[in-house]
Amino acid sequence: MDTAPTRAAGLARLHAFLPAAGRLYAARRNHDDGPQPGGRGNVSELSPFLHAGLIGMDEVLAPVLAMHGLAAAEKFIAELFWRLYFKGYLEQRPAIWEDYCRGRDAALAAFGANSDLRRAYDAAVEGRTGIAAFDTWARELVETGYLHNHARMWFASIWIFTLRLDWRLGADFFLRHLIDGDAASNTLSWRWVAGLHTRGKHYLARAENIARYTAGREGGPLVAEGLAEDAAPLAEPQDYPRRPLDVPRAAVAADFSRPFALLLHDEAAHHAPLTLPAAPALVIGASRPAARAPGALGPKALGFAEGAMASGLAEAAAAYGCPAVVWHAGEPLAPLIEAAGVERLALAHLPTGWTRDALWPELAPLAATGRLIPLLGNIERATWPHAKAGFFAVAKAIPAILHGCGLDVGVGARGN
Ligand SMILES: Cc1cc2nc3c(=O)[nH]c(=O)nc-3n(C[C@H](O)[C@H](O)[C@H](O)COP(=O)(O)OP(=O)(O)OC[C@H]3O[C@@H](n4cnc5c(N)ncnc54)[C@H](O)[C@@H]3O)c2cc1C
């Protein structure tokens, strides 16, 4: 697939996939046919562009609904809402992310005292476990920066229940290599597979299921021998009570009446989805991919994040006819703002995760003095309050959310 880290590549991918977002997606989405030069076709591969904010959720939903209508595109739209659900859920339980980071660091530190563990981990991430399917995906992830959703589920299940490795090490491996690596979708999906998200309900990979849904791969179905077939779900002592959702108020035109700077970050690297009502006097690029994980990022993940920021910054400066500066990690932000003579900083809301962890210490003083203009999309604003417990509440609210956001859910006529 074309993974140029640009908005143009994201829009091209969206338009190429649109006809398949209806019935074809519903019928074929679970098949992992392996990487294809022109794109997989049965899934959109839009996740890296959505994660980086090169395209917005409403920019995907609107043409899908226009072409297919909600009924025919229900499966695809539900998957987009899984992304929104996970974001909203983590936003209301940030301690899950904090505990993941602590647990990951402890698990990495344990390598020093346990060389068997280190060897087992190395074999897993280098694709040398002897479980052919798992080894194929481990190498595919490192080489391409992407895995099909079903492959991610099987991989995580084998990691946890057959190889008996710490789930947080697996989630960390994913974050170091996925070009769509996302704090909410990744952490909560690993927890879901483990039986920690929906307590007691885990996902066990089965060899027949893997063979069936990988039959279209070049070289034939993937083989997975020796899988643990009756392992118990993981359990943990702590509960994660929900805290009230703390989302910014909707920005109004008056917020932009005085000179302001636009801050682009790794989850909002392009200005277009933000639809600002006025032009900023300065664009600031703040990319912090190294904050994803303590270890080194894979070249695909790093390249996509850095490329998305470079293209987003250049395109914003050209669109607004204003200067662009890079705010490097470890440097103070204040001098950049002062030099440009701006009072306020507009930025897409920073959701729970490493981007927020990395940027917030410098942004907090601006927030405390009312100098931040946080922006949140209508779809996120309407969906997150439903992401209190299971996905069901979100699924039930989808038609009303779409309608409330001005998206027509009527029957589309074209596509398949
Ligand atoms: C263990 C595990 C880890 C994962 N880690 C990530 C991650 O770091 N980043 C990430 O974006 N997704 C993650 N996912 C979810 C999902 O696998 C990917 O979003 C999807 O495979 C991306 O491919 P696509 O764009 O072709 O998806 P499509 O099938 O075309 O779906 C369209 C969009 O819907 C969203 N979506 C689809 N499936 C899911 C899902 N199960 N959960 C949440 N959103 C979904 C994505 O934004 C995706 O781009 C993970 C899933 C598992 C099981």
The ligand as a MOL file (V3000), in Angstrom:
LIG
                    3D

  0  0  0     0  0            999 V3000
M  V30 BEGIN CTAB
M  V30 COUNTS 53 58 0 0 0
M  V30 BEGIN ATOM
M  V30 1 C -3.8030 -6.3360 19.7720 0
M  V30 2 C -4.3280 -5.2170 18.9190 0
M  V30 3 C -3.6290 -4.0180 18.8410 0
M  V30 4 C -4.1140 -2.9540 18.0680 0
M  V30 5 N -3.3860 -1.7780 18.0130 0
M  V30 6 C -3.8790 -0.7430 17.2900 0
M  V30 7 C -3.1570 0.4900 17.2300 0
M  V30 8 O -2.1120 0.6650 17.8540 0
M  V30 9 N -3.6810 1.4830 16.4500 0
M  V30 10 C -4.8560 1.3410 15.7690 0
M  V30 11 O -5.2750 2.2850 15.0650 0
M  V30 12 N -5.5670 0.1990 15.8370 0
M  V30 13 C -5.1120 -0.8500 16.5600 0
M  V30 14 N -5.8230 -2.0130 16.6120 0
M  V30 15 C -7.1540 -2.0730 15.9770 0
M  V30 16 C -7.1750 -2.5840 14.5220 0
M  V30 17 O -6.4400 -3.7670 14.4180 0
M  V30 18 C -6.6330 -1.5670 13.5160 0
M  V30 19 O -7.2240 -0.3020 13.7160 0
M  V30 20 C -6.9260 -2.0080 12.0870 0
M  V30 21 O -6.3880 -3.2760 11.8600 0
M  V30 22 C -6.3330 -1.0080 11.1180 0
M  V30 23 O -6.4280 -1.4640 9.8130 0
M  V30 24 P -7.4290 -0.7980 8.7790 0
M  V30 25 O -7.2300 0.6760 8.7710 0
M  V30 26 O -7.2650 -1.5260 7.4910 0
M  V30 27 O -8.8410 -1.1430 9.4210 0
M  V30 28 P -10.2910 -1.2460 8.7780 0
M  V30 29 O -10.7770 -2.6140 9.0070 0
M  V30 30 O -10.3180 -0.7310 7.4120 0
M  V30 31 O -11.1400 -0.2940 9.7380 0
M  V30 32 C -11.3150 1.1060 9.4980 0
M  V30 33 C -10.8100 1.8990 10.6830 0
M  V30 34 O -11.5650 1.5690 11.8380 0
M  V30 35 C -10.7100 1.5700 12.9850 0
M  V30 36 N -10.6750 0.2080 13.5310 0
M  V30 37 C -10.8440 -0.9590 12.8460 0
M  V30 38 N -10.8050 -2.0050 13.6920 0
M  V30 39 C -10.6090 -1.5080 14.9180 0
M  V30 40 C -10.4860 -2.0800 16.2030 0
M  V30 41 N -10.5960 -3.3970 16.3990 0
M  V30 42 N -10.2580 -1.2680 17.2520 0
M  V30 43 C -10.1590 0.0770 17.0720 0
M  V30 44 N -10.2880 0.6860 15.8930 0
M  V30 45 C -10.5080 -0.0890 14.8240 0
M  V30 46 C -9.3380 2.0070 12.5170 0
M  V30 47 O -9.2080 3.3940 12.6980 0
M  V30 48 C -9.3700 1.6430 11.0400 0
M  V30 49 O -8.5040 2.4290 10.2670 0
M  V30 50 C -5.3390 -3.1020 17.3710 0
M  V30 51 C -6.0360 -4.3140 17.4540 0
M  V30 52 C -5.5370 -5.3610 18.2010 0
M  V30 53 C -6.3120 -6.6510 18.2700 0
M  V30 END ATOM
M  V30 BEGIN BOND
M  V30 1 1 1 2
M  V30 2 1 2 3
M  V30 3 2 2 52
M  V30 4 2 3 4
M  V30 5 1 4 5
M  V30 6 1 4 50
M  V30 7 2 5 6
M  V30 8 1 6 7
M  V30 9 1 6 13
M  V30 10 2 7 8
M  V30 11 1 7 9
M  V30 12 1 9 10
M  V30 13 2 10 11
M  V30 14 1 10 12
M  V30 15 2 12 13
M  V30 16 1 13 14
M  V30 17 1 14 15
M  V30 18 1 14 50
M  V30 19 1 15 16
M  V30 20 1 16 17
M  V30 21 1 16 18
M  V30 22 1 18 19
M  V30 23 1 18 20
M  V30 24 1 20 21
M  V30 25 1 20 22
M  V30 26 1 22 23
M  V30 27 1 23 24
M  V30 28 2 24 25
M  V30 29 1 24 26
M  V30 30 1 24 27
M  V30 31 1 27 28
M  V30 32 2 28 29
M  V30 33 1 28 30
M  V30 34 1 28 31
M  V30 35 1 31 32
M  V30 36 1 32 33
M  V30 37 1 33 34
M  V30 38 1 33 48
M  V30 39 1 34 35
M  V30 40 1 35 36
M  V30 41 1 35 46
M  V30 42 1 36 37
M  V30 43 1 36 45
M  V30 44 2 37 38
M  V30 45 1 38 39
M  V30 46 1 39 40
M  V30 47 2 39 45
M  V30 48 1 40 41
M  V30 49 2 40 42
M  V30 50 1 42 43
M  V30 51 2 43 44
M  V30 52 1 44 45
M  V30 53 1 46 47
M  V30 54 1 46 48
M  V30 55 1 48 49
M  V30 56 2 50 51
M  V30 57 1 51 52
M  V30 58 1 52 53
M  V30 END BOND
M  V30 END CTAB
M  END
